[in-house]
Amino acid sequence: MSYANSRIPQSAQQGVHEGLLERVRKHLSEPFRKPFAEYNRAALAASLAGWDGKAPLILDAGCGVGHSTIQIARQHPDHWVIGVDQSEDRLNRRKPYPEALLPRNMVFVRADLVDFWRLLDERGLRLARHYILYPNPWPKIGHLGRRWHAHPVFPWIARLGGVLECRSNWGVYIDEFALALAELTGRPASGVPFVADVPLTPFERKYRDSGQTLYRLEMDLGAGAPTAARR
Ligand SMILES: C[S@@+](CC[C@H](N)C(=O)[O-])C[C@H]1O[C@@H](n2cnc3c(N)ncnc32)[C@H](O)[C@@H]1O
């Protein structure tokens, strides 16, 4: 596929999945007790090693090659920015700046977010900002449970607080994310189309340059009021 010819996720699912709300309610009422993997505990420790314990925290969840993490760290020099991805290969790809010019208020760690989000919560940490940029859409109807908002870990995303922003090139993903977030928080949520004048991520740039509509949802979760999620 050539660069500016990427496709919007193709799916037989044209609107919000009919089983989504039931799934979210189930996750709110049942404990999620997947044991933590040791490498994710180590990743949390590594992500906080350079933090002064005071700077507000920003998480770039699923940061890929990390270009967004760098931009976010530049925009928020008084914050500590953590870019997390499960792919070592993506994290290690060449950055758009020489090492010496990279912001000092950020760190990249390889971790599984399913553990990392819950480990942040276990440590009692709360976020100032939280980005989930172009998550894998899993557009097949049968893959609903792989989308973050239909995953048992979703309640922790809300628990962590801060200004949460999710972006996607699949409008259905953002509609579903909004519905699930509204169910968790009891507050209205909706996504909007937007124009990425200055793309934050390589995926965003590619989708924009392919002429696709991009969608974003933002909600201020404040101090991360506890959801009904049981651990
Ligand atoms: C479609 S890419 C988007 C990357 C980046 N945010 C961007 O917009 O360029 C989704 C990213 O999420 C990461 N990811 C998916 N599941 C993950 C998980 N459970 N834990 C950590 N990262 C994950 C993938 O490795 C991939 O880099």
The ligand as an ORCA input file, in Angstrom:
! r2SCAN-3c Opt
* xyz 0 1
  C      -2.169      1.588     15.440
  S      -0.770      1.766     16.461
  C      -0.781      3.492     16.871
  C       0.543      3.962     17.368
  C       0.636      5.454     17.676
  N      -0.241      5.863     18.753
  C       0.356      6.266     16.432
  O      -0.721      6.843     16.352
  O       1.235      6.318     15.553
  C      -1.318      1.024     17.996
  C      -0.182      0.818     18.980
  O      -0.698      0.255     20.187
  C       0.234     -0.682     20.671
  N      -0.475     -1.618     21.555
  C      -1.517     -2.413     21.240
  N      -1.900     -3.148     22.294
  C      -1.071     -2.800     23.320
  C      -0.940     -3.221     24.674
  N      -1.746     -4.161     25.185
  N       0.007     -2.652     25.429
  C       0.847     -1.716     24.911
  N       0.780     -1.282     23.633
  C      -0.163     -1.818     22.849
  C       0.805     -1.342     19.423
  O       2.054     -1.961     19.657
  C       0.886     -0.161     18.472
  O       2.149      0.462     18.523
*
